[in-house]
């Protein structure tokens, strides 16, 4: 057997020593004396590619198929998505030169500094994914106005996707926001969140968004309903009969002035524009609209207060209005019924809504409670003291399992709705201290 050459053995030894030094430098770059500047780990750059969307045509996506967006107010030299923005709109970062996948014009793919990180750009646009997209191919962030500009899915040409509205374009009636408010009754946060007798609501909480510091304004029911629609209790301090009035501007009269359709669906109400006393399981105190003379005295407006049975046909035919208010009857809203009854009712009704074109066209469903129970006066904001309640936000734009810990009260729910429709704020909704649910929709608190 030939003996190894001493020169070859020395070369092998040197190679091993050099390899160990390199491994040490890469694995433990923080060790004293390690010459990391000579042995930098080279990371493979982030891949960007083009895929064909049935709705938007050729769009940019990540290696895993996540849709990419850009913000109109940004450039490679300016940065607007800061503060809470990167938690909702996730910057596409790279540790190496970004790689051009299929359909990408390589020379248009670049980078921009983002603090100590490096963000991928295309046609001088910083690229982001949206936390509200839960699977490859989704584009729930398209057209959102937030953080100083508008968010668009980016096409292979670097422009907004085909069919997207140019910045500052007024939306048509078909693209008005779709908002549904469902008001449940008389249960505190702790009796709903995590309760095994409310599996459907807790499923919504896991899948969508929850305001963990939501508070009702006062006790009992009616003043809270008035607060939700007008930003004030209008001097009403208790539940009252047909002798009580609270004639003041409400969000629905604001919507009418902007030619935005609305309808209030009252379960077990005997007829449209029913202004009489409580009837069967219908409770007048849970219908704030009939306390405003300006609504009940106007025949057309009053006839937008209808029995709940009219909702399903409207959703099926695609004729449901942009803004929808829902008051379940006293058994299904948990006023006299159990948590299980109310939860079961929601489990039967809400899937119909979520399967509708009304919801697919940017719909948002807010489920809240009129007041907490158990003698609690817990509150926040502008003087709310009606107890800690659960407020759930369901929307395609809501990141999975989103939680908002900022306080919000009944007027803050109204503030949210008015902001979405670009309406003036009524009453206490004009105060930012009332809070807002907009962060659960991927929007900044100051929107609107």
Secondary structure, DSSP 8 states (H G I E B T S, - for coil): -----HHHHHHHHHHHHHHHHHHHHHHTTTSTT--GGGS-------EEEEEEETTTEEEEEETT--B-EEETT--SS-----TTHHHHEEE-B-SS--EE-TT--GGGEEEEEETTEEEEEETTEE-EEETT--STT--TTTT-EETTEEEEEBBTTSSB-TT---TT----GGGS-EEEEEEE-S--HHHHTT-TT-HHHHHHHHHSEEEEEEE--SSSHHHHHHHHHHSS-TT--S---TT----S--HHHHHHHTT--EEEEETT-SSTT--SS-BTTB-GGG-GGGG-HHHHTSHHHHTTEEETTHHHHHHHHT---SEEEEE--TTTTSSSS-HHHHHHHHHHHHHHHHTSHHHHTTEEEEEEES---SS-----TTT--S-EEEEEEEETTS-TTEEE-S-EEHHHHHHHHHHHTT----GGGGSGGG--SGGGGT--TT--
